[in-house]
Amino acid sequence: MILTYKVRHGRDFSSELRMARQVADHAVRHRTFSSKDVKHIGLKSMIANQILRKYGRNKTIKKARNVNLIVPSQGIRADHEKKTITVPCLKIVLSYQFPEFEKVNQIEVDDEYAYVSVSVPEKPLVEPTRYIGVDLNATGHAAVVGDPEAGKVWKLGKRCQHVHQKYKNIRRRLQKLGKYGMVKKIKDRESRIIRDLNHKMSRKIVEIAKENGCGIKMEDLKGIRKNKKHAKSFRYSLNSWSFYQLRTFIEYKAKLHGVLVAYVEPAYTSKTCSRCGHVGDRNGKAFKCPYCGYVENADVNASFNIALRQIGVSQSDVERDMSEGSTGAPQEATARTIRTLEPHRLFAKANSSSRGSTSAIRSPTFS
Ligand SMILES: [Zn+2]
């Protein structure tokens, strides 16, 4: 797996970045790969070559924006003992604190950070004997984990709802006062706290699965988010970025530890009785089955249903996804590239197709 860590470099590369921009402009305008053509700009040829390759080859790029310095692996040296990564052509020495890796693939540098892309070995996937179900919620505990066979339940992320509510109130107050600059700051602070909580939860969930020899089942919310009727529903719209982030964290940490993640059809997971399969009565956080008399916390019941449900999405979901150009199946692909957000800490950001998404993650540190 490729993970990208974000490390603050504390240097001024403004003139190099300006040159990089010029090289990229040249590449976009002339579709050239030849470093001779951009030699006059004065950027180190190793870096210029990478930029030419990126911007010259991609015909969809019409204009070069936010051009980073790109250093290929041959221009990078890693000292695993001293835990430093050296980039001689930019005279950068980064000390890293992220877990061990096989090799550095590439480093991109912007005005503030170095994005260090490393290859990390994945554990071979263990065939699970059973599954734990993870139910995500906007109210109460953010994640309820159920192991129906062992009859065990873990309730995680009690703070999430409070954090969201607290910062929402602060933002609203600031907006009324017209302090828009502060709104952004507060939003960032909330994201950092939620990201940290998501890291803790995802780490715990993968640990539970690993210790119990289980795979992890979650609801496939992909179709639901596309479905307008459901998108408006409270359960899936609220905090959807933090859900998405948590799911991404779980996926990539599971992958690192050889834990299988599978998705199930989300319909009726909260209304079905996990004991007898009938549709029961859900009232807030209380679930009651009129057929067999089963009474349980609604989220716990939902997590059991998720754990017991057949893997896969219904035909209609698949058809809908296919008509929209995706098959809905390759969930595992989403956690492939991760980028860190904080210097010298193991924050990472999922390099998803939507740029600037808030799905930020920290690499797992299992003790
Ligand atoms: Zn029942």
Residues whose N, C-alpha, C, O or C-beta is under 5 A from the ligand:
A	BS01	ZN	C273 R275 C276 G277 H278 C289 Y291 C292 G293 Y294
